[in-house]
Amino acid sequence: MDQVKIGSFLKQLRKEKELTQESLAEQLRVSSRTISRWETGSNLPDIGLLIEIAEFYQISIPEIINGERKSEIMNPETKETAVKMAEYSKNETKGKRRQIIGLLLSAFGIFIIISALAVFPSESSWGSIYSIFGSIILLVGIFLASRRLLPKLRHRFACVALCALLLFGVFTLADYVAVKYSHQVPRFCYMICYSSQQPDDLLYKTLFFTAVQHNPGTENERVELLP
């Protein structure tokens, strides 16, 4: 494909209609700089614009690609094929853009989770709040990024649900390890209450275990798992 020849042909077509680059740019809803790049051969119109240009000049797409006239009007079959190619190209572009956004959101979600767990102490509820917020962003990113690999909607929802369960398991395991080996209160508990047996002790209840904080706020404070 000779881009310079195509550019010269596009310039010739424009001059035959006695149009300036600016007026043609308005017709095609692009910038005059874009028209200039086409005509110098440094760039080419995408498939969607090729259809508009062919209809505007009443020539066929093969004529544009070949850089010379061969017929009077665009073949209907060629036009239909070009339209389908344009739609396919547009869908591919949207898919790639969606995948990039999904990957960026996933990375941002992971960054928020790691930052929340590293910055806020285990006693602060902000650590769990920001971790959940980051998890939501991560799951949205996974949903968008998995579209190309999992075209069916139910498969993407299943993937997101599986990732959500995995995150829940990771948070639960991290809490268990933190209580058992580091003697920290769990971050992801659904209830904090005083012990009925020891009024000064605080109970931290999670879905799978309960931790007790003895003598909270004192030098003798310690956290352990309830049997």
ROVEXKE-562512 format. One line per 10 residues: number of its first residue (from 1); their letters; for each residue z negated, x negated, y of C-alpha. Coordinates in pm, 1 decimal. Layout:
BEGIN
NUM	A	Z:X:Y ~ ...
This chain:
BEGIN
1	MDQVKIGSFL	0.0:0.0:0.0 ~ 114.8:-150.3:331.7 ~ -145.0:-49.2:589.9 ~ 51.5:-199.9:878.6 ~ 360.0:0.0:778.9 ~ 152.5:318.4:753.9 ~ 0.4:245.7:1094.7 ~ 343.1:195.6:1252.3 ~ 463.0:520.6:1096.0 ~ 163.8:710.9:1232.7
11	KQLRKEKELT	229.9:560.3:1576.9 ~ 595.1:664.1:1554.2 ~ 497.9:1020.8:1461.7 ~ 258.8:1040.8:1755.6 ~ 518.8:916.6:2000.4 ~ 775.8:1165.2:1867.5 ~ 538.0:1441.5:1969.0 ~ 484.1:1266.5:2303.7 ~ 108.3:1246.8:2251.3 ~ -136.1:987.4:2375.7
21	QESLAEQLRV	-400.0:847.7:2144.8 ~ -661.6:1043.8:2339.5 ~ -481.2:1378.9:2306.7 ~ -418.2:1323.9:1934.4 ~ -782.9:1230.3:1887.2 ~ -881.5:1564.7:2040.4 ~ -646.5:1749.5:1804.8 ~ -789.9:1577.0:1496.1 ~ -1151.1:1573.5:1625.6 ~ -1186.2:1196.5:1601.4
31	SSRTISRWET	-1222.5:919.0:1859.5 ~ -925.4:749.4:2027.4 ~ -1056.4:421.8:1886.5 ~ -1012.6:565.5:1536.8 ~ -650.4:653.9:1616.2 ~ -595.4:299.9:1742.6 ~ -734.1:152.9:1419.7 ~ -503.1:371.5:1213.8 ~ -197.1:269.0:1412.1 ~ -275.1:-103.0:1396.9
41	GSNLPDIGLL	-330.8:-81.0:1021.4 ~ -691.9:-204.0:1036.0 ~ -813.9:124.6:891.8 ~ -671.1:432.8:720.0 ~ -754.4:804.2:744.7 ~ -962.7:945.3:461.0 ~ -806.3:1196.1:223.5 ~ -939.9:1496.0:414.5 ~ -780.1:1383.1:739.7 ~ -455.6:1296.1:561.3
51	IEIAEFYQIS	-409.3:1667.0:490.1 ~ -462.2:1755.9:858.5 ~ -227.9:1479.4:974.7 ~ 42.3:1582.9:725.3 ~ 22.3:1946.3:837.8 ~ 11.4:1848.0:1203.5 ~ 328.8:1638.6:1175.9 ~ 486.7:1864.7:909.7 ~ 538.9:1582.0:662.9 ~ 410.0:1510.9:313.3
61	IPEIINGERK	115.4:1293.3:218.7 ~ 338.7:1060.7:7.5 ~ 548.5:1003.1:318.7 ~ 238.5:891.2:509.9 ~ 130.1:664.9:223.5 ~ 480.9:517.6:194.7 ~ 508.5:481.3:572.7 ~ 849.2:651.9:597.6 ~ 1011.4:994.6:593.8 ~ 1160.5:1125.5:271.8
71	SEIMNPETKE	1135.8:1502.9:297.1 ~ 1084.1:1768.7:558.5 ~ 761.9:1941.6:452.7 ~ 468.1:1879.9:227.1 ~ 515.0:1993.8:-130.1 ~ 269.9:2283.0:-202.9 ~ 161.1:2120.8:-527.3 ~ 99.7:1790.5:-349.6 ~ -101.6:1969.5:-83.5 ~ -315.0:2148.8:-343.5
81	TAVKMAEYSK	-381.8:1820.2:-522.1 ~ -472.0:1653.1:-195.0 ~ -711.7:1935.9:-105.5 ~ -885.8:1900.0:-439.9 ~ -903.3:1523.2:-394.1 ~ -1053.5:1574.3:-48.5 ~ -1316.8:1810.9:-186.5 ~ -1395.6:1567.7:-468.6 ~ -1422.0:1277.8:-223.3 ~ -1647.6:1482.0:4.0
91	NETKGKRRQI	-1875.1:1578.2:-285.8 ~ -1891.3:1215.8:-398.7 ~ -1988.4:1106.0:-47.7 ~ -2257.2:1374.0:-26.3 ~ -2385.9:1276.8:-370.0 ~ -2414.3:909.4:-276.0 ~ -2582.7:995.8:53.6 ~ -2828.5:1223.9:-125.8 ~ -2903.6:951.2:-379.2 ~ -2971.2:693.4:-105.9
101	IGLLLSAFGI	-3202.4:937.2:75.4 ~ -3380.2:1007.2:-252.9 ~ -3433.1:636.7:-321.7 ~ -3564.7:580.1:31.2 ~ -3803.9:874.6:0.3 ~ -3923.0:748.8:-338.2 ~ -3991.3:402.8:-196.9 ~ -4170.3:553.6:103.1 ~ -4382.0:774.5:-123.7 ~ -4485.7:476.4:-336.8
111	FIIISALAVF	-4569.9:282.0:-20.3 ~ -4795.4:564.7:104.1 ~ -4974.8:591.1:-232.7 ~ -5038.6:217.4:-256.8 ~ -5147.5:197.8:108.5 ~ -5383.7:494.9:71.3 ~ -5551.0:349.6:-237.0 ~ -5577.2:3.3:-80.2 ~ -5691.7:98.3:271.3 ~ -5934.6:387.2:222.0
121	PSESSWGSIY	-6259.4:338.5:26.3 ~ -6318.4:550.0:-282.1 ~ -6581.0:759.2:-97.7 ~ -6326.5:868.6:162.7 ~ -6130.3:1184.9:90.8 ~ -5840.6:1049.4:298.9 ~ -5740.9:819.0:16.6 ~ -5679.5:1109.3:-219.1 ~ -5518.6:1323.1:53.6 ~ -5266.2:1055.2:147.8
131	SIFGSIILLV	-5207.2:973.1:-219.1 ~ -5117.5:1335.8:-290.1 ~ -4898.0:1345.4:20.1 ~ -4720.6:1028.5:-94.5 ~ -4680.6:1176.3:-443.1 ~ -4506.6:1483.6:-300.1 ~ -4264.0:1262.1:-105.9 ~ -4205.9:1053.2:-418.8 ~ -4129.4:1361.3:-629.7 ~ -3888.0:1497.8:-369.1
141	GIFLASRRLL	-3715.2:1159.4:-364.9 ~ -3689.2:1158.2:-743.9 ~ -3541.2:1508.3:-736.6 ~ -3270.4:1402.8:-489.8 ~ -3197.7:1065.6:-650.6 ~ -3165.2:1211.0:-1002.0 ~ -2886.6:1454.9:-908.6 ~ -2607.0:1221.1:-1019.9 ~ -2777.9:1137.9:-1350.7 ~ -2899.2:1493.6:-1416.3
151	PKLRHRFACV	-2640.3:1740.8:-1278.6 ~ -2818.3:2047.3:-1417.5 ~ -3094.0:2185.1:-1198.2 ~ -3333.3:2259.6:-1484.0 ~ -3307.3:1901.0:-1605.8 ~ -3398.4:1769.6:-1260.4 ~ -3696.8:2004.2:-1239.8 ~ -3804.8:1888.1:-1585.5 ~ -3775.3:1525.7:-1471.4 ~ -3985.6:1595.6:-1161.6
161	ALCALLLFGV	-4246.1:1780.9:-1370.0 ~ -4265.4:1487.9:-1612.0 ~ -4308.8:1242.9:-1322.6 ~ -4579.6:1466.9:-1173.8 ~ -4767.5:1462.0:-1505.6 ~ -4727.1:1085.3:-1521.4 ~ -4867.8:1046.6:-1168.7 ~ -5158.2:1274.9:-1257.7 ~ -5229.0:1061.4:-1565.1 ~ -5214.2:740.0:-1360.8
171	FTLADYVAVK	-5454.6:877.2:-1098.3 ~ -5694.1:1003.2:-1367.1 ~ -5687.4:672.9:-1555.9 ~ -5737.4:476.8:-1231.2 ~ -6040.5:694.5:-1149.6 ~ -6186.2:647.2:-1497.4 ~ -6146.2:268.5:-1482.0 ~ -6291.8:256.8:-1128.5 ~ -6602.8:452.1:-1237.8 ~ -6657.0:273.4:-1568.6
181	YSHQVPRFCY	-6593.3:-86.0:-1468.1 ~ -6622.6:-99.3:-1087.2 ~ -6892.3:170.2:-1050.8 ~ -6701.6:351.3:-777.2 ~ -6696.7:725.0:-723.3 ~ -6373.6:895.3:-841.3 ~ -6118.9:973.4:-572.2 ~ -5950.7:1268.3:-738.9 ~ -6236.4:1506.6:-815.4 ~ -6219.4:1880.5:-767.2
191	MICYSSQQPD	-6593.2:1928.2:-701.0 ~ -6885.5:1731.5:-556.2 ~ -7231.4:1880.5:-601.9 ~ -7595.9:1785.0:-643.7 ~ -7737.0:1746.6:-991.3 ~ -7969.2:2025.1:-1107.1 ~ -8178.6:1774.9:-1303.4 ~ -8192.0:1504.0:-1037.9 ~ -8161.1:1664.6:-691.5 ~ -8093.5:1329.9:-525.7
201	DLLYKTLFFT	-7794.3:1254.0:-750.7 ~ -7437.9:1360.7:-673.4 ~ -7201.1:1481.8:-942.8 ~ -6826.7:1416.6:-912.1 ~ -6634.1:1648.3:-1143.3 ~ -6277.9:1575.4:-1250.0 ~ -6069.5:1759.8:-1508.3 ~ -6152.2:1511.2:-1786.0 ~ -6485.2:1353.9:-1699.9 ~ -6787.8:1377.9:-1472.7
211	AVQHNPGTEN	-6938.5:1088.4:-1281.0 ~ -7287.2:1074.2:-1136.3 ~ -7390.4:880.4:-826.4 ~ -7756.1:783.9:-845.0 ~ -7950.5:729.0:-521.8 ~ -7647.9:773.8:-291.0 ~ -7670.1:585.2:36.2 ~ -7947.4:353.3:-75.6 ~ -7968.0:-3.4:-201.5 ~ -8021.7:126.9:-554.2
221	ERVELLP	-7702.7:330.9:-552.7 ~ -7500.1:316.9:-871.5 ~ -7221.2:522.4:-1024.8 ~ -7172.2:588.2:-1393.9 ~ -7000.7:826.0:-1630.9 ~ -7194.6:1115.4:-1775.4 ~ -7186.6:1121.9:-2156.1
